[in-house]
């Protein structure tokens, strides 16, 4: 299956609990951390939910 790389670009401090948990579910814990996850519709939805905190790295 295809994978995508996600990088956390902004702090989760001051954001709602559900967005913080979404970052944890994606495997992101620190700013500038990059994780590689499978490209599935559910992961795409999680990225869309926290699009202001992460970026997709090519």
C-alpha positions as CSV (number, residue, x, y, z in Angstrom):
1,X,0.0,0.0,0.0
2,X,1.1,3.6,-0.6
3,X,2.5,5.6,2.3
4,X,2.7,9.3,3.0
5,X,5.0,11.3,5.3
6,X,3.4,13.8,7.7
7,X,5.4,16.5,9.6
8,X,4.1,18.4,12.6
9,X,4.7,22.1,11.9
10,X,2.9,23.7,14.8
11,X,2.4,23.1,18.6
12,X,-0.7,21.4,19.8
13,X,-0.9,23.7,22.9
14,X,-4.1,25.7,23.0
15,X,-6.0,23.4,20.7
16,X,-9.0,21.2,21.6
17,X,-8.5,17.8,23.1
18,X,-9.8,16.0,20.0
19,X,-7.1,17.6,17.8
20,X,-4.4,16.7,20.3
21,X,-5.6,13.0,20.3
22,X,-5.7,13.0,16.5
23,X,-2.0,14.1,16.5
24,X,-1.2,11.3,18.9
25,X,-3.1,8.8,16.8
26,X,-1.0,9.8,13.8
27,X,2.1,9.2,15.8
28,X,3.1,12.8,16.2
29,X,4.5,14.0,19.5
30,X,6.9,16.8,18.8
31,X,7.2,19.7,16.4
32,X,9.3,18.9,13.3
33,X,8.7,15.1,13.8
34,X,8.1,13.2,10.6
35,X,6.1,9.9,10.5
36,X,5.3,7.7,7.6
37,X,1.8,6.2,7.6
38,X,-0.3,4.2,5.1
39,X,-2.4,6.3,2.7
40,X,-5.9,5.4,3.7
41,X,-9.2,7.4,3.7
42,X,-9.2,7.4,7.5
43,X,-5.7,8.8,7.7
44,X,-6.6,11.4,5.1
45,X,-9.5,12.4,7.3
46,X,-7.3,12.7,10.3
47,X,-4.9,14.9,8.4
48,X,-7.7,17.1,7.2
49,X,-8.9,17.5,10.8
50,X,-5.5,18.9,11.9
51,X,-4.4,20.4,8.6
52,X,-3.3,23.6,10.3
53,X,-0.9,21.7,12.5
54,X,0.7,19.4,10.0
55,X,2.1,19.3,6.5
56,X,2.4,16.4,4.0
57,X,6.1,15.9,3.0
58,X,6.8,14.6,-0.4
